[in-house]
Amino acid sequence: MAYRENNNLIQLNTFAQILYGVKFLRFAFFFYSFLSFVFWFLNCFEVDWLWRFTWLFQIPYIIVSTFYTPQGVSADFSLAIIGGSSLLLGFIFDFGVNNLYQRILYLEEEEERKIKNRRMREKREIKRQLMPTETSDIKPFENSKLLFLITPNVKKIKRKTDKLELTFQEVELWKQRINKKLIENVAYSKPLQKGFYRKNLFLMYKDFNYTDDFIYYIKPTLDSIVIEFKKYGISVNFTYVLSALTNLENLEKELDCMDTILSLNFVNEILVTNRFKVTYDNKATQKYDLQLKGEYNISKNLTVSNKQALYVLLERKKKGENKS
């Protein structure tokens, strides 16, 4: 099963790379066809300066001359043949692009089904084995688990030679690659549970006291991913939120709340819920400060107001350090 899942991911990455090349060739052949027909039209009117651009068609001319010989200058259809051939190749590559898109979408849907099924199995297993036995003399925060939800935001680094925006399918493929890299980089922390909620990666840790260590390591981890994908011409920033969970039965409800917070799109800030703040304030020691971000309506129902306080987790200033 693991081999099949890895094979699907390899196919997705391979098809994504092929798709980029095929899209470029499709555009190149369509453009070359347009150029050929324009020059053929001008050649029919015997425009004098056309000889300056013969180098553009030198190789296609050689190929066409093997089976076609013009009958007089005014009846030279070589450029028309080149244009028609380029147009045909453009449509062939366009057909290839559409087929690759369909294959990629199929693999994405298959991967999502596997992730959803695996997540449901893991959720049932966690509930069965690790359901906390809370008693009246145990404070809620002592059984709390750390919950982390993150989504990458990607866009193309614009250059003069390529100003095209990423398509929706390309954005989703890059997000998958980033999430895969993130999962690999946090494997050392051995999360109690990991998975996807509405395509956003979540990690859950058994002990809330792991918070300070997790934050210490996650920041350089995300920075390294930003640097790595910049080499591919992709700009990455992250939106993420932390919360505390005392009852695994409320996992989906809490993730739904955190997913709404992600939609506020506060990038590259460590946002935390009020539940997190209450739990963090009850820790014996805290290495970070919590600053109020504001109160926000995090209800998905537009007719219901559910304002909750959100906080930003910040580095604690050392004694004597200027806070400005």
N, C-alpha and C positions, 0 to 999 in steps of 0.2 A: 504493500500500500504506500509506504513512504517513497519507494522507488518511483511509483506512478505519479505521485504528487510532485516530486522533484523533476520528473520528466516533463510534466505539464508546464512547470515554471521555465524550464530550459527552452521548450518549444515557444512559449510566449516571448521570451527575450530574443530568440532567433528570428521569429516572424516579425517582431517589432523592428529589428535591424534591417531585415530584407525589405520591409514595407517602406522604410525611409528611402532606400535606394531606388525602389521601383517607382515611388512617387516622383522622385527627381527625374528619372528617365522619362516618365510619362509627360511631365511638364516640358522637358527638353525637346522631345520629338514633336509635340504639338507646336511649340514655338518655332522649331526648325521648319516645320511644314508651312506655317504662316509666312515665315521669311522667304521660303522658296517660291510660294505662289505670288508674293508681292514682287520679287525680282523677276519672275517669269512675265508678269503683267507689264512691268517696266521694260523688259527686254523686247516685248512685242512692239513697243513704241520706239525701239532703238535708241534708248537713253545712252548718251556717250560715256558717262562716268561709271557705268556698271562694271567695267573691266577692273576697277580698283578692288572689287570685292569677290573676284573669282576664287581667291584662296578659301573662301567660306564653303565652296562647293567642289573643291578640287578632287577629294577622294570619292564622293558620290558620283561625280562626272565620270571618273574612271570605271566605276562599277556599272553605271548605266550604259556606257559606250560599248560594253561587251555584248549587249543585245539590242542596242538602238543606235542608229546613225541618222542624224538630222538631214532632211532634204532641203538645203538652203538655209540661210541665216534666219529668214523671217518665219520659217516653219520649225524652229528648234523647240521641241517639247521636252527637252532633257530636264529643265527645272520643274516642269509640271509633274513629270514622272517622279522626281526626287520628292516634291511636295506631297504627292499622293502616297508614296511609300512611307514617308515620315508620319503622315496622318494615320495610315493603317497601323504602323508600329505603336503610335500613341494610343490608339484604341485597344490594341492588344495589351499594352501595359496598364491601361485603365481597367480593363477586365481583370488583370492580375491584382491590381490594388483592391478592387471590390471583393475578390475571392479571399485575399489575405485578411481584409477587415472581417469578413464573415467567420473565417477560421479563428481569428483572435477573439472575437466576441463569443464564439462557442467555447473556447478554452477558458475565457474569463468566467462565463456562467458555470462551467463545470467546476472550476476552482472555488467559486463562491458557494456552490452546493456542498462541496466537500468541507469547506471551512465551517459552514453553517451546521452540517451534521456532526462534525468533530466537536464544535462548540457546545452543541446540545448534549453530546455524550459526556464531555468533560464537566459540564454544569451538573448533570445528574450524579456523576461520580463524586464531585466535590461535595454536593449536598449530602450524599450518603455517608462519606467517610469523615468529613471535616466540619460538620455542623457543630458550632460551639454549644456547650452546655452551660448556659448562663444561669447564675444563681443570684439571689437578692443581695449577697454581700460582695459581689464583684462589680466594680465600676464599669460602665459601658466602654470607655476608651481603652481599658486593659485588654479587651478582646478584639479591638479594632484591627482591621486590615487596611493596607494602603492600596488605593485604586488610582490608576493613571490612564488617561485617555488622550490620544494624540492624533493629529492629522497633518500630513505634509501639504504645503501649498507650493505648486510648481509653475514655472513659466519659463519661456525660452529667453536666454540672454540675447538681446537683439544686436545684430551686427549689420554693417552696411550691405553685406552680400546676401543676407537672408533676413527679411523683415516679416516673414509669415509667422502667424501665431500658431501655437500648438492646438490641434484638434482635441475634442473631448476624449476620443479614444486614446490619443497619445498621452494626454494628461493622466488618464487612468492607468496606462501602462507604466509611466514613470513613477506614479504613486506606489504601484505594486513593487517595483524594484527598490524604492526607498524603504518601504515597510519591511521587505525581505532583509535588506541590509541592517535595518534597525533591530529586527528580531535576532539576527546573528550577533550583533554587537552587545546586546543585553543578555545573551544566554548565560553569561557568567553569574548573573544575579539570581538565577534559578527562581523565576516567578512561580507562585503557587498556581496561577492560571493565566493563560494568555489567549487572545483571540481577536475577533473583529466584531464591532458593533456598528452597524450601518456603514461598513467599509472603513471605519476608524479603528486603529489598533488600540487595544487595552491590555494593561498588565495589572495583575493583582498579586500583592505580597502578603504573606501570612501575618507578619508582625509589623504593626504601624511604626514601631521604633526604628525600622529600617529607613525611615524617611530621609534623615540627614545624609546617610551614606548614598542613598539612591540619587538624591539631588546633586550630590558632589560628583557622581560619575556620569549622570545623564547629560549634563551640560556640555562637557568636552566630547561626548559621544555624538551629540547632535551637530556640534561644530565640525567634527571630522566628516560627517555625511555631507554637510553643506559644501565643504571644500572638495570632496571627492566628485560630487555631481556637477560642480562648476566646470570640471574638466570636459564634461560632455556637452557644455553649453546650456546647462539647466540651472536656473536660480531656484533655490529651495529655502523656504522658511517654515517654521512650525507653529502650530497653535496647539496648546496642550493645557490640561487642567488636572489637578490632584484632588482627591476626596478621601474620606474615611468610610469604612463599611463595617458594621457590627453584626449584621445578619445577612447571610448569603441569599436568603429568599428575596432580599431587596436589591440584588445585584442589577437586574435589568432596569428596575426603576431608577436606581442611582446613575446608571450609564445613560439612560434617557435624559436625565437632568443635565449631566455633564456634556452630552452631545449638543444640547441646546446652547450651553455656554460656549462650546467651540464655534457655533454659528455666529457668535458676536465678533469673531475674527480678531482677537487681540493677539497679534503675532509676537513670537519671541519673548513672551512674558510668562512667568510661572503663576498661573491663576489657580486659586484654591477656593473651595466652597466653605460656607460657614460651618458645615459639619467637620471639615478638616481643621478649621481654626480652633473650634472648641476642643477637639481631640489633641491638637498640637500644643495648645496652651496648658494642657494637663500633663504633658510630658515632664519628666524630672529635669531634663536639660533641653534647651533649644539653641540651635546654632544659627537660626535665621529669624528675621523679623517679618511680621505680616502687616502690610499696609492696605487700608481700605481702598478698593478700586471704585466702589460705588454700589448702588442698589439697582438691580436689573430684573426685568420681567422675564422669567425663564419658562413661562408656560407656553406650550405649543398650541393651546386653545386661545384664539384671539379674543374670545369673549370673557376669558377668565384672567384676572391679574394675579400673578404669583411673584411678587417682588422679593428678591433675596439678596443679601449682601455678598459681594465677591471681594476677594482679597488678592493681593500680589505678594508673592514670597520674595524677599530681598535678602542680600548678603548683610549680615549684622556688622555694623561699624565697630571697628576696634576702638578701645579707649584712647581719647586724644586725637582721633582721626576727624578731619573736617567733614561734616555731614552735608555741606553744600553741594 
